[in-house]
Structures are given as structure tokens and as C-alpha cells.
């Protein structure tokens, strides 16, 4: 139990330093990518319900998260491919 608490403190300290600004930006871009992909596929579901299913909308979350982590160019290319 003590090692878990110590590891948690180390993780919190690592995220609170100034070196973690690129990591925070990547996490924020990941969340934005996930939300944008779900919204895009949700809109496609509303526009054409016979062309896309709810499973595709659910799969858009992890897809958008990964592509958002890679960057804007990869996100747009991957989402429209």
C-alpha cells in the first residue's frame, strides 16, 4: 500500500513541474480530438442513420483520442480517410 501512495505522489509531482507542459497540452489535445470525433460521427449519424451506426460513433472516441494525440494534421487526415 505504501508503494502505491509513493508512486501516486511521484506521479503528481511529475505532472506539477514545468517540464510537463507538453504532456498537459497533449492530454488536452487528446480530449479535444475525442470530443470532436464523437461530435462529427454523431452528426453523420443524425444526417444519415442508414449509412452509419451507433457502433461507429462509439469507436470514434478512441480514434479521435489517438489522432488528437498525434496532432491536428493527423487528426484531419485520419478522420476523413
N, CA, C and O atoms as a Maestro MAE file, in Angstrom:
{
 s_m_m2io_version
 :::
 2.0.0
}

f_m_ct {
 s_m_title
 :::
 protein
 m_atom[324] {
  # First column is atom index #
  i_m_mmod_type
  r_m_x_coord
  r_m_y_coord
  r_m_z_coord
  i_m_residue_number
  s_m_chain_name
  s_m_pdb_residue_name
  s_m_pdb_atom_name
  i_m_atomic_number
  :::
  1 25 0.828 -1.191 0.000 1 A "UNK " " N  " 7
  2 3 0.000 0.000 0.000 1 A "UNK " " CA " 6
  3 2 0.876 1.260 0.000 1 A "UNK " " C  " 6
  4 15 0.566 2.249 -0.664 1 A "UNK " " O  " 8
  5 25 1.962 1.199 0.752 2 A "UNK " " N  " 7
  6 3 2.838 2.359 0.836 2 A "UNK " " CA " 6
  7 2 3.470 2.679 -0.518 2 A "UNK " " C  " 6
  8 15 3.635 3.846 -0.872 2 A "UNK " " O  " 8
  9 25 3.821 1.637 -1.271 3 A "UNK " " N  " 7
  10 3 4.441 1.889 -2.572 3 A "UNK " " CA " 6
  11 2 3.444 2.534 -3.537 3 A "UNK " " C  " 6
  12 15 3.840 3.330 -4.388 3 A "UNK " " O  " 8
  13 25 2.166 2.204 -3.417 4 A "UNK " " N  " 7
  14 3 1.149 2.815 -4.268 4 A "UNK " " CA " 6
  15 2 1.000 4.295 -3.954 4 A "UNK " " C  " 6
  16 15 0.878 5.118 -4.861 4 A "UNK " " O  " 8
  17 25 1.012 4.632 -2.676 5 A "UNK " " N  " 7
  18 3 0.907 6.039 -2.274 5 A "UNK " " CA " 6
  19 2 2.134 6.804 -2.731 5 A "UNK " " C  " 6
  20 15 2.020 7.925 -3.229 5 A "UNK " " O  " 8
  21 25 3.302 6.209 -2.567 6 A "UNK " " N  " 7
  22 3 4.536 6.860 -3.002 6 A "UNK " " CA " 6
  23 2 4.538 7.058 -4.512 6 A "UNK " " C  " 6
  24 15 4.937 8.116 -4.998 6 A "UNK " " O  " 8
  25 25 4.099 6.054 -5.252 7 A "UNK " " N  " 7
  26 3 4.047 6.182 -6.711 7 A "UNK " " CA " 6
  27 2 3.059 7.270 -7.114 7 A "UNK " " C  " 6
  28 15 3.312 8.020 -8.057 7 A "UNK " " O  " 8
  29 25 1.942 7.361 -6.410 8 A "UNK " " N  " 7
  30 3 0.961 8.411 -6.702 8 A "UNK " " CA " 6
  31 2 1.526 9.793 -6.450 8 A "UNK " " C  " 6
  32 15 1.272 10.720 -7.219 8 A "UNK " " O  " 8
  33 25 2.283 9.937 -5.388 9 A "UNK " " N  " 7
  34 3 2.907 11.238 -5.095 9 A "UNK " " CA " 6
  35 2 3.945 11.594 -6.149 9 A "UNK " " C  " 6
  36 15 4.030 12.746 -6.574 9 A "UNK " " O  " 8
  37 25 4.727 10.621 -6.569 10 A "UNK " " N  " 7
  38 3 5.716 10.879 -7.608 10 A "UNK " " CA " 6
  39 2 5.037 11.293 -8.900 10 A "UNK " " C  " 6
  40 15 5.509 12.198 -9.589 10 A "UNK " " O  " 8
  41 25 3.927 10.635 -9.235 11 A "UNK " " N  " 7
  42 3 3.187 10.979 -10.445 11 A "UNK " " CA " 6
  43 2 2.631 12.389 -10.347 11 A "UNK " " C  " 6
  44 15 2.691 13.148 -11.314 11 A "UNK " " O  " 8
  45 25 2.090 12.749 -9.187 12 A "UNK " " N  " 7
  46 3 1.542 14.094 -9.002 12 A "UNK " " CA " 6
  47 2 2.642 15.146 -9.091 12 A "UNK " " C  " 6
  48 15 2.436 16.209 -9.678 12 A "UNK " " O  " 8
  49 25 3.800 14.862 -8.517 13 A "UNK " " N  " 7
  50 3 4.910 15.810 -8.609 13 A "UNK " " CA " 6
  51 2 5.413 15.935 -10.035 13 A "UNK " " C  " 6
  52 15 5.786 17.024 -10.470 13 A "UNK " " O  " 8
  53 25 5.426 14.838 -10.760 14 A "UNK " " N  " 7
  54 3 5.888 14.870 -12.141 14 A "UNK " " CA " 6
  55 2 4.966 15.734 -13.000 14 A "UNK " " C  " 6
  56 15 5.440 16.446 -13.886 14 A "UNK " " O  " 8
  57 25 3.663 15.681 -12.752 15 A "UNK " " N  " 7
  58 3 2.714 16.461 -13.533 15 A "UNK " " CA " 6
  59 2 2.631 17.907 -13.081 15 A "UNK " " C  " 6
  60 15 2.051 18.737 -13.781 15 A "UNK " " O  " 8
  61 25 3.199 18.223 -11.927 16 A "UNK " " N  " 7
  62 3 3.102 19.592 -11.442 16 A "UNK " " CA " 6
  63 2 4.329 20.433 -11.797 16 A "UNK " " C  " 6
  64 15 4.348 21.628 -11.504 16 A "UNK " " O  " 8
  65 25 5.338 19.851 -12.413 17 A "UNK " " N  " 7
  66 3 6.531 20.613 -12.770 17 A "UNK " " CA " 6
  67 2 6.330 21.296 -14.117 17 A "UNK " " C  " 6
  68 15 5.392 20.983 -14.851 17 A "UNK " " O  " 8
  69 25 7.206 22.216 -14.427 18 A "UNK " " N  " 7
  70 3 7.089 22.945 -15.691 18 A "UNK " " CA " 6
  71 2 7.466 22.078 -16.889 18 A "UNK " " C  " 6
  72 15 7.118 22.410 -18.022 18 A "UNK " " O  " 8
  73 25 8.174 20.968 -16.654 19 A "UNK " " N  " 7
  74 3 8.537 20.077 -17.751 19 A "UNK " " CA " 6
  75 2 7.321 19.361 -18.328 19 A "UNK " " C  " 6
  76 15 7.387 18.813 -19.428 19 A "UNK " " O  " 8
  77 25 6.229 19.364 -17.603 20 A "UNK " " N  " 7
  78 3 5.071 18.601 -18.035 20 A "UNK " " CA " 6
  79 2 4.101 19.413 -18.893 20 A "UNK " " C  " 6
  80 15 3.022 18.922 -19.225 20 A "UNK " " O  " 8
  81 25 4.460 20.637 -19.255 21 A "UNK " " N  " 7
  82 3 3.563 21.452 -20.080 21 A "UNK " " CA " 6
  83 2 3.281 20.783 -21.424 21 A "UNK " " C  " 6
  84 15 2.126 20.790 -21.848 21 A "UNK " " O  " 8
  85 25 4.264 20.206 -22.123 22 A "UNK " " N  " 7
  86 3 3.920 19.492 -23.358 22 A "UNK " " CA " 6
  87 2 3.001 18.295 -23.113 22 A "UNK " " C  " 6
  88 15 2.153 17.986 -23.949 22 A "UNK " " O  " 8
  89 25 3.164 17.616 -21.965 23 A "UNK " " N  " 7
  90 3 2.296 16.493 -21.643 23 A "UNK " " CA " 6
  91 2 0.870 16.968 -21.419 23 A "UNK " " C  " 6
  92 15 -0.081 16.351 -21.900 23 A "UNK " " O  " 8
  93 25 0.727 18.051 -20.699 24 A "UNK " " N  " 7
  94 3 -0.617 18.597 -20.463 24 A "UNK " " CA " 6
  95 2 -1.256 19.013 -21.780 24 A "UNK " " C  " 6
  96 15 -2.446 18.780 -21.992 24 A "UNK " " O  " 8
  97 25 -0.486 19.620 -22.656 25 A "UNK " " N  " 7
  98 3 -1.022 20.048 -23.955 25 A "UNK " " CA " 6
  99 2 -1.462 18.831 -24.756 25 A "UNK " " C  " 6
  100 15 -2.501 18.861 -25.417 25 A "UNK " " O  " 8
  101 25 -0.676 17.762 -24.699 26 A "UNK " " N  " 7
  102 3 -1.035 16.549 -25.430 26 A "UNK " " CA " 6
  103 2 -2.308 15.925 -24.873 26 A "UNK " " C  " 6
  104 15 -3.139 15.427 -25.632 26 A "UNK " " O  " 8
  105 25 -2.466 15.950 -23.563 27 A "UNK " " N  " 7
  106 3 -3.682 15.399 -22.956 27 A "UNK " " CA " 6
  107 2 -4.886 16.249 -23.337 27 A "UNK " " C  " 6
  108 15 -5.952 15.710 -23.636 27 A "UNK " " O  " 8
  109 25 -4.733 17.546 -23.331 28 A "UNK " " N  " 7
  110 3 -5.840 18.432 -23.722 28 A "UNK " " CA " 6
  111 2 -6.197 18.210 -25.191 28 A "UNK " " C  " 6
  112 15 -7.377 18.144 -25.535 28 A "UNK " " O  " 8
  113 25 -5.196 18.094 -26.055 29 A "UNK " " N  " 7
  114 3 -5.463 17.824 -27.471 29 A "UNK " " CA " 6
  115 2 -6.134 16.465 -27.663 29 A "UNK " " C  " 6
  116 15 -6.967 16.299 -28.554 29 A "UNK " " O  " 8
  117 25 -5.768 15.498 -26.826 30 A "UNK " " N  " 7
  118 3 -6.398 14.187 -26.890 30 A "UNK " " CA " 6
  119 2 -7.875 14.283 -26.562 30 A "UNK " " C  " 6
  120 15 -8.705 13.705 -27.264 30 A "UNK " " O  " 8
  121 25 -8.210 15.002 -25.512 31 A "UNK " " N  " 7
  122 3 -9.615 15.149 -25.120 31 A "UNK " " CA " 6
  123 2 -10.414 15.939 -26.154 31 A "UNK " " C  " 6
  124 15 -11.566 15.613 -26.438 31 A "UNK " " O  " 8
  125 25 -9.803 16.970 -26.709 32 A "UNK " " N  " 7
  126 3 -10.474 17.749 -27.754 32 A "UNK " " CA " 6
  127 2 -10.691 16.877 -28.996 32 A "UNK " " C  " 6
  128 15 -11.762 16.918 -29.602 32 A "UNK " " O  " 8
  129 25 -9.690 16.099 -29.371 33 A "UNK " " N  " 7
  130 3 -9.817 15.205 -30.522 33 A "UNK " " CA " 6
  131 2 -10.911 14.180 -30.313 33 A "UNK " " C  " 6
  132 15 -11.668 13.881 -31.237 33 A "UNK " " O  " 8
  133 25 -11.003 13.631 -29.096 34 A "UNK " " N  " 7
  134 3 -12.032 12.655 -28.816 34 A "UNK " " CA " 6
  135 2 -13.423 13.272 -28.921 34 A "UNK " " C  " 6
  136 15 -14.322 12.689 -29.528 34 A "UNK " " O  " 8
  137 25 -13.598 14.441 -28.334 35 A "UNK " " N  " 7
  138 3 -14.898 15.112 -28.380 35 A "UNK " " CA " 6
  139 2 -15.270 15.508 -29.807 35 A "UNK " " C  " 6
  140 15 -16.427 15.376 -30.205 35 A "UNK " " O  " 8
  141 25 -14.305 15.988 -30.569 36 A "UNK " " N  " 7
  142 3 -14.589 16.402 -31.945 36 A "UNK " " CA " 6
  143 2 -14.951 15.213 -32.822 36 A "UNK " " C  " 6
  144 15 -15.852 15.311 -33.655 36 A "UNK " " O  " 8
  145 25 -14.263 14.098 -32.644 37 A "UNK " " N  " 7
  146 3 -14.567 12.913 -33.452 37 A "UNK " " CA " 6
  147 2 -15.948 12.363 -33.119 37 A "UNK " " C  " 6
  148 15 -16.696 11.980 -34.018 37 A "UNK " " O  " 8
  149 25 -16.292 12.321 -31.838 38 A "UNK " " N  " 7
  150 3 -17.620 11.844 -31.446 38 A "UNK " " CA " 6
  151 2 -18.695 12.774 -31.997 38 A "UNK " " C  " 6
  152 15 -19.727 12.314 -32.485 38 A "UNK " " O  " 8
  153 25 -18.453 14.073 -31.920 39 A "UNK " " N  " 7
  154 3 -19.435 15.029 -32.451 39 A "UNK " " CA " 6
  155 2 -19.580 14.881 -33.962 39 A "UNK " " C  " 6
  156 15 -20.694 14.932 -34.485 39 A "UNK " " O  " 8
  157 25 -18.469 14.700 -34.665 40 A "UNK " " N  " 7
  158 3 -18.505 14.559 -36.119 40 A "UNK " " CA " 6
  159 2 -19.265 13.295 -36.532 40 A "UNK " " C  " 6
  160 15 -20.133 13.345 -37.404 40 A "UNK " " O  " 8
  161 25 -18.935 12.167 -35.902 41 A "UNK " " N  " 7
  162 3 -19.623 10.930 -36.238 41 A "UNK " " CA " 6
  163 2 -21.073 10.947 -35.764 41 A "UNK " " C  " 6
  164 15 -21.940 10.348 -36.401 41 A "UNK " " O  " 8
  165 25 -21.342 11.632 -34.648 42 A "UNK " " N  " 7
  166 3 -22.728 11.790 -34.201 42 A "UNK " " CA " 6
  167 2 -23.545 12.595 -35.191 42 A "UNK " " C  " 6
  168 15 -24.710 12.287 -35.443 42 A "UNK " " O  " 8
  169 25 -22.944 13.612 -35.744 43 A "UNK " " N  " 7
  170 3 -23.625 14.408 -36.769 43 A "UNK " " CA " 6
  171 2 -23.884 13.569 -38.017 43 A "UNK " " C  " 6
  172 15 -24.951 13.668 -38.623 43 A "UNK " " O  " 8
  173 25 -22.915 12.745 -38.398 44 A "UNK " " N  " 7
  174 3 -23.129 11.843 -39.528 44 A "UNK " " CA " 6
  175 2 -24.261 10.860 -39.248 44 A "UNK " " C  " 6
  176 15 -25.028 10.517 -40.148 44 A "UNK " " O  " 8
  177 25 -24.364 10.411 -38.007 45 A "UNK " " N  " 7
  178 3 -25.447 9.502 -37.630 45 A "UNK " " CA " 6
  179 2 -26.800 10.190 -37.753 45 A "UNK " " C  " 6
  180 15 -27.768 9.586 -38.215 45 A "UNK " " O  " 8
  181 25 -26.869 11.449 -37.340 46 A "UNK " " N  " 7
  182 3 -28.131 12.182 -37.433 46 A "UNK " " CA " 6
  183 2 -28.511 12.494 -38.877 46 A "UNK " " C  " 6
  184 15 -29.691 12.467 -39.228 46 A "UNK " " O  " 8
  185 25 -27.530 12.787 -39.704 47 A "UNK " " N  " 7
  186 3 -27.790 13.137 -41.099 47 A "UNK " " CA " 6
  187 2 -28.177 11.900 -41.904 47 A "UNK " " C  " 6
  188 15 -29.117 11.943 -42.698 47 A "UNK " " O  " 8
  189 25 -27.465 10.812 -41.703 48 A "UNK " " N  " 7
  190 3 -27.706 9.605 -42.484 48 A "UNK " " CA " 6
  191 2 -27.719 8.381 -41.565 48 A "UNK " " C  " 6
  192 15 -26.704 7.693 -41.451 48 A "UNK " " O  " 8
  193 25 -28.841 8.098 -40.912 49 A "UNK " " N  " 7
  194 3 -28.879 6.980 -39.967 49 A "UNK " " CA " 6
  195 2 -28.700 5.605 -40.606 49 A "UNK " " C  " 6
  196 15 -28.294 4.661 -39.928 49 A "UNK " " O  " 8
  197 25 -28.991 5.480 -41.878 50 A "UNK " " N  " 7
  198 3 -28.793 4.179 -42.527 50 A "UNK " " CA " 6
  199 2 -27.351 3.974 -42.977 50 A "UNK " " C  " 6
  200 15 -26.947 2.841 -43.241 50 A "UNK " " O  " 8
  201 25 -26.582 5.028 -43.067 51 A "UNK " " N  " 7
  202 3 -25.219 4.923 -43.551 51 A "UNK " " CA " 6
  203 2 -24.194 4.661 -42.468 51 A "UNK " " C  " 6
  204 15 -23.111 4.154 -42.759 51 A "UNK " " O  " 8
  205 25 -24.506 4.992 -41.230 52 A "UNK " " N  " 7
  206 3 -23.557 4.848 -40.134 52 A "UNK " " CA " 6
  207 2 -24.325 4.378 -38.902 52 A "UNK " " C  " 6
  208 15 -25.473 4.772 -38.695 52 A "UNK " " O  " 8
  209 25 -23.705 3.552 -38.102 53 A "UNK " " N  " 7
  210 3 -24.369 3.020 -36.925 53 A "UNK " " CA " 6
  211 2 -23.809 3.605 -35.643 53 A "UNK " " C  " 6
  212 15 -22.819 4.336 -35.661 53 A "UNK " " O  " 8
  213 25 -24.450 3.278 -34.527 54 A "UNK " " N  " 7
  214 3 -24.010 3.790 -33.232 54 A "UNK " " CA " 6
  215 2 -22.656 3.205 -32.835 54 A "UNK " " C  " 6
  216 15 -21.901 3.834 -32.093 54 A "UNK " " O  " 8
  217 25 -22.352 2.022 -33.318 55 A "UNK " " N  " 7
  218 3 -21.036 1.432 -33.042 55 A "UNK " " CA " 6
  219 2 -19.909 2.259 -33.630 55 A "UNK " " C  " 6
  220 15 -18.839 2.378 -33.034 55 A "UNK " " O  " 8
  221 25 -20.151 2.825 -34.790 56 A "UNK " " N  " 7
  222 3 -19.154 3.700 -35.406 56 A "UNK " " CA " 6
  223 2 -18.945 4.959 -34.573 56 A "UNK " " C  " 6
  224 15 -17.822 5.444 -34.439 56 A "UNK " " O  " 8
  225 25 -20.019 5.479 -34.021 57 A "UNK " " N  " 7
  226 3 -19.918 6.678 -33.184 57 A "UNK " " CA " 6
  227 2 -19.136 6.355 -31.909 57 A "UNK " " C  " 6
  228 15 -18.328 7.164 -31.452 57 A "UNK " " O  " 8
  229 25 -19.376 5.178 -31.340 58 A "UNK " " N  " 7
  230 3 -18.644 4.774 -30.138 58 A "UNK " " CA " 6
  231 2 -17.156 4.571 -30.433 58 A "UNK " " C  " 6
  232 15 -16.300 4.901 -29.613 58 A "UNK " " O  " 8
  233 25 -16.864 4.030 -31.600 59 A "UNK " " N  " 7
  234 3 -15.473 3.806 -31.980 59 A "UNK " " CA " 6
  235 2 -14.750 5.116 -32.289 59 A "UNK " " C  " 6
  236 15 -13.520 5.168 -32.258 59 A "UNK " " O  " 8
  237 25 -15.500 6.163 -32.583 60 A "UNK " " N  " 7
  238 3 -14.887 7.451 -32.901 60 A "UNK " " CA " 6
  239 2 -14.163 8.046 -31.691 60 A "UNK " " C  " 6
  240 15 -13.219 8.816 -31.869 60 A "UNK " " O  " 8
  241 25 -14.575 7.714 -30.477 61 A "UNK " " N  " 7
  242 3 -13.926 8.252 -29.277 61 A "UNK " " CA " 6
  243 2 -12.459 7.873 -29.179 61 A "UNK " " C  " 6
  244 15 -11.601 8.756 -29.146 61 A "UNK " " O  " 8
  245 25 -12.145 6.577 -29.133 62 A "UNK " " N  " 7
  246 3 -10.728 6.196 -29.085 62 A "UNK " " CA " 6
  247 2 -9.944 6.616 -30.329 62 A "UNK " " C  " 6
  248 15 -8.770 6.975 -30.240 62 A "UNK " " O  " 8
  249 25 -10.600 6.570 -31.483 63 A "UNK " " N  " 7
  250 3 -9.939 7.004 -32.714 63 A "UNK " " CA " 6
  251 2 -9.565 8.480 -32.636 63 A "UNK " " C  " 6
  252 15 -8.440 8.855 -32.965 63 A "UNK " " O  " 8
  253 25 -10.502 9.314 -32.203 64 A "UNK " " N  " 7
  254 3 -10.234 10.741 -32.065 64 A "UNK " " CA " 6
  255 2 -9.192 11.037 -31.007 64 A "UNK " " C  " 6
  256 15 -8.383 11.952 -31.159 64 A "UNK " " O  " 8
  257 25 -9.212 10.255 -29.922 65 A "UNK " " N  " 7
  258 3 -8.208 10.460 -28.872 65 A "UNK " " CA " 6
  259 2 -6.807 10.180 -29.402 65 A "UNK " " C  " 6
  260 15 -5.883 10.958 -29.165 65 A "UNK " " O  " 8
  261 25 -6.651 9.079 -30.111 66 A "UNK " " N  " 7
  262 3 -5.332 8.738 -30.643 66 A "UNK " " CA " 6
  263 2 -4.875 9.751 -31.687 66 A "UNK " " C  " 6
  264 15 -3.732 10.207 -31.664 66 A "UNK " " O  " 8
  265 25 -5.775 10.095 -32.598 67 A "UNK " " N  " 7
  266 3 -5.394 11.047 -33.636 67 A "UNK " " CA " 6
  267 2 -5.150 12.439 -33.056 67 A "UNK " " C  " 6
  268 15 -4.280 13.164 -33.537 67 A "UNK " " O  " 8
  269 25 -5.905 12.815 -32.035 68 A "UNK " " N  " 7
  270 3 -5.671 14.099 -31.376 68 A "UNK " " CA " 6
  271 2 -4.311 14.148 -30.713 68 A "UNK " " C  " 6
  272 15 -3.661 15.193 -30.700 68 A "UNK " " O  " 8
  273 25 -3.875 13.028 -30.163 69 A "UNK " " N  " 7
  274 3 -2.552 12.946 -29.532 69 A "UNK " " CA " 6
  275 2 -1.458 13.175 -30.570 69 A "UNK " " C  " 6
  276 15 -0.426 13.778 -30.271 69 A "UNK " " O  " 8
  277 25 -1.688 12.691 -31.793 70 A "UNK " " N  " 7
  278 3 -0.672 12.827 -32.837 70 A "UNK " " CA " 6
  279 2 -0.581 14.226 -33.406 70 A "UNK " " C  " 6
  280 15 0.480 14.626 -33.884 70 A "UNK " " O  " 8
  281 25 -1.674 14.984 -33.367 71 A "UNK " " N  " 7
  282 3 -1.646 16.351 -33.865 71 A "UNK " " CA " 6
  283 2 -2.802 16.637 -34.798 71 A "UNK " " C  " 6
  284 15 -3.561 15.744 -35.176 71 A "UNK " " O  " 8
  285 25 -2.918 17.905 -35.161 72 A "UNK " " N  " 7
  286 3 -4.060 18.367 -35.958 72 A "UNK " " CA " 6
  287 2 -4.043 17.784 -37.375 72 A "UNK " " C  " 6
  288 15 -5.087 17.381 -37.888 72 A "UNK " " O  " 8
  289 25 -2.886 17.738 -37.999 73 A "UNK " " N  " 7
  290 3 -2.815 17.210 -39.372 73 A "UNK " " CA " 6
  291 2 -3.189 15.739 -39.403 73 A "UNK " " C  " 6
  292 15 -3.935 15.312 -40.284 73 A "UNK " " O  " 8
  293 25 -2.682 14.957 -38.454 74 A "UNK " " N  " 7
  294 3 -3.014 13.537 -38.386 74 A "UNK " " CA " 6
  295 2 -4.496 13.356 -38.056 74 A "UNK " " C  " 6
  296 15 -5.134 12.424 -38.544 74 A "UNK " " O  " 8
  297 25 -5.037 14.242 -37.232 75 A "UNK " " N  " 7
  298 3 -6.446 14.150 -36.856 75 A "UNK " " CA " 6
  299 2 -7.334 14.341 -38.081 75 A "UNK " " C  " 6
  300 15 -8.226 13.531 -38.333 75 A "UNK " " O  " 8
  301 25 -7.101 15.387 -38.829 76 A "UNK " " N  " 7
  302 3 -7.940 15.670 -40.001 76 A "UNK " " CA " 6
  303 2 -7.765 14.593 -41.059 76 A "UNK " " C  " 6
  304 15 -8.745 14.126 -41.639 76 A "UNK " " O  " 8
  305 25 -6.536 14.200 -41.311 77 A "UNK " " N  " 7
  306 3 -6.273 13.165 -42.318 77 A "UNK " " CA " 6
  307 2 -6.899 11.837 -41.921 77 A "UNK " " C  " 6
  308 15 -7.536 11.175 -42.741 77 A "UNK " " O  " 8
  309 25 -6.719 11.450 -40.673 78 A "UNK " " N  " 7
  310 3 -7.249 10.168 -40.208 78 A "UNK " " CA " 6
  311 2 -8.751 10.140 -40.122 78 A "UNK " " C  " 6
  312 15 -9.366 9.104 -40.375 78 A "UNK " " O  " 8
  313 25 -9.347 11.237 -39.777 79 A "UNK " " N  " 7
  314 3 -10.800 11.288 -39.626 79 A "UNK " " CA " 6
  315 2 -11.503 11.288 -40.976 79 A "UNK " " C  " 6
  316 15 -12.586 10.719 -41.110 79 A "UNK " " O  " 8
  317 25 -10.906 11.912 -41.963 80 A "UNK " " N  " 7
  318 3 -11.528 11.984 -43.270 80 A "UNK " " CA " 6
  319 2 -11.095 10.871 -44.213 80 A "UNK " " C  " 6
  320 15 -11.617 10.759 -45.322 80 A "UNK " " O  " 8
  321 25 -10.155 10.058 -43.788 81 A "UNK " " N  " 7
  322 3 -9.674 8.962 -44.659 81 A "UNK " " CA " 6
  323 2 -10.663 7.830 -44.742 81 A "UNK " " C  " 6
  324 15 -10.411 6.840 -45.429 81 A "UNK " " O  " 8
  :::
 }
 m_bond[323] {
  # First column is bond index #
  i_m_from
  i_m_to
  i_m_order
  :::
  1 1 2 1
  2 2 3 1
  3 3 4 2
  4 3 5 1
  5 5 6 1
  6 6 7 1
  7 7 8 2
  8 7 9 1
  9 9 10 1
  10 10 11 1
  11 11 12 2
  12 11 13 1
  13 13 14 1
  14 14 15 1
  15 15 16 2
  16 15 17 1
  17 17 18 1
  18 18 19 1
  19 19 20 2
  20 19 21 1
  21 21 22 1
  22 22 23 1
  23 23 24 2
  24 23 25 1
  25 25 26 1
  26 26 27 1
  27 27 28 2
  28 27 29 1
  29 29 30 1
  30 30 31 1
  31 31 32 2
  32 31 33 1
  33 33 34 1
  34 34 35 1
  35 35 36 2
  36 35 37 1
  37 37 38 1
  38 38 39 1
  39 39 40 2
  40 39 41 1
  41 41 42 1
  42 42 43 1
  43 43 44 2
  44 43 45 1
  45 45 46 1
  46 46 47 1
  47 47 48 2
  48 47 49 1
  49 49 50 1
  50 50 51 1
  51 51 52 2
  52 51 53 1
  53 53 54 1
  54 54 55 1
  55 55 56 2
  56 55 57 1
  57 57 58 1
  58 58 59 1
  59 59 60 2
  60 59 61 1
  61 61 62 1
  62 62 63 1
  63 63 64 2
  64 63 65 1
  65 65 66 1
  66 66 67 1
  67 67 68 2
  68 67 69 1
  69 69 70 1
  70 70 71 1
  71 71 72 2
  72 71 73 1
  73 73 74 1
  74 74 75 1
  75 75 76 2
  76 75 77 1
  77 77 78 1
  78 78 79 1
  79 79 80 2
  80 79 81 1
  81 81 82 1
  82 82 83 1
  83 83 84 2
  84 83 85 1
  85 85 86 1
  86 86 87 1
  87 87 88 2
  88 87 89 1
  89 89 90 1
  90 90 91 1
  91 91 92 2
  92 91 93 1
  93 93 94 1
  94 94 95 1
  95 95 96 2
  96 95 97 1
  97 97 98 1
  98 98 99 1
  99 99 100 2
  100 99 101 1
  101 101 102 1
  102 102 103 1
  103 103 104 2
  104 103 105 1
  105 105 106 1
  106 106 107 1
  107 107 108 2
  108 107 109 1
  109 109 110 1
  110 110 111 1
  111 111 112 2
  112 111 113 1
  113 113 114 1
  114 114 115 1
  115 115 116 2
  116 115 117 1
  117 117 118 1
  118 118 119 1
  119 119 120 2
  120 119 121 1
  121 121 122 1
  122 122 123 1
  123 123 124 2
  124 123 125 1
  125 125 126 1
  126 126 127 1
  127 127 128 2
  128 127 129 1
  129 129 130 1
  130 130 131 1
  131 131 132 2
  132 131 133 1
  133 133 134 1
  134 134 135 1
  135 135 136 2
  136 135 137 1
  137 137 138 1
  138 138 139 1
  139 139 140 2
  140 139 141 1
  141 141 142 1
  142 142 143 1
  143 143 144 2
  144 143 145 1
  145 145 146 1
  146 146 147 1
  147 147 148 2
  148 147 149 1
  149 149 150 1
  150 150 151 1
  151 151 152 2
  152 151 153 1
  153 153 154 1
  154 154 155 1
  155 155 156 2
  156 155 157 1
  157 157 158 1
  158 158 159 1
  159 159 160 2
  160 159 161 1
  161 161 162 1
  162 162 163 1
  163 163 164 2
  164 163 165 1
  165 165 166 1
  166 166 167 1
  167 167 168 2
  168 167 169 1
  169 169 170 1
  170 170 171 1
  171 171 172 2
  172 171 173 1
  173 173 174 1
  174 174 175 1
  175 175 176 2
  176 175 177 1
  177 177 178 1
  178 178 179 1
  179 179 180 2
  180 179 181 1
  181 181 182 1
  182 182 183 1
  183 183 184 2
  184 183 185 1
  185 185 186 1
  186 186 187 1
  187 187 188 2
  188 187 189 1
  189 189 190 1
  190 190 191 1
  191 191 192 2
  192 191 193 1
  193 193 194 1
  194 194 195 1
  195 195 196 2
  196 195 197 1
  197 197 198 1
  198 198 199 1
  199 199 200 2
  200 199 201 1
  201 201 202 1
  202 202 203 1
  203 203 204 2
  204 203 205 1
  205 205 206 1
  206 206 207 1
  207 207 208 2
  208 207 209 1
  209 209 210 1
  210 210 211 1
  211 211 212 2
  212 211 213 1
  213 213 214 1
  214 214 215 1
  215 215 216 2
  216 215 217 1
  217 217 218 1
  218 218 219 1
  219 219 220 2
  220 219 221 1
  221 221 222 1
  222 222 223 1
  223 223 224 2
  224 223 225 1
  225 225 226 1
  226 226 227 1
  227 227 228 2
  228 227 229 1
  229 229 230 1
  230 230 231 1
  231 231 232 2
  232 231 233 1
  233 233 234 1
  234 234 235 1
  235 235 236 2
  236 235 237 1
  237 237 238 1
  238 238 239 1
  239 239 240 2
  240 239 241 1
  241 241 242 1
  242 242 243 1
  243 243 244 2
  244 243 245 1
  245 245 246 1
  246 246 247 1
  247 247 248 2
  248 247 249 1
  249 249 250 1
  250 250 251 1
  251 251 252 2
  252 251 253 1
  253 253 254 1
  254 254 255 1
  255 255 256 2
  256 255 257 1
  257 257 258 1
  258 258 259 1
  259 259 260 2
  260 259 261 1
  261 261 262 1
  262 262 263 1
  263 263 264 2
  264 263 265 1
  265 265 266 1
  266 266 267 1
  267 267 268 2
  268 267 269 1
  269 269 270 1
  270 270 271 1
  271 271 272 2
  272 271 273 1
  273 273 274 1
  274 274 275 1
  275 275 276 2
  276 275 277 1
  277 277 278 1
  278 278 279 1
  279 279 280 2
  280 279 281 1
  281 281 282 1
  282 282 283 1
  283 283 284 2
  284 283 285 1
  285 285 286 1
  286 286 287 1
  287 287 288 2
  288 287 289 1
  289 289 290 1
  290 290 291 1
  291 291 292 2
  292 291 293 1
  293 293 294 1
  294 294 295 1
  295 295 296 2
  296 295 297 1
  297 297 298 1
  298 298 299 1
  299 299 300 2
  300 299 301 1
  301 301 302 1
  302 302 303 1
  303 303 304 2
  304 303 305 1
  305 305 306 1
  306 306 307 1
  307 307 308 2
  308 307 309 1
  309 309 310 1
  310 310 311 1
  311 311 312 2
  312 311 313 1
  313 313 314 1
  314 314 315 1
  315 315 316 2
  316 315 317 1
  317 317 318 1
  318 318 319 1
  319 319 320 2
  320 319 321 1
  321 321 322 1
  322 322 323 1
  323 323 324 2
  :::
 }
}
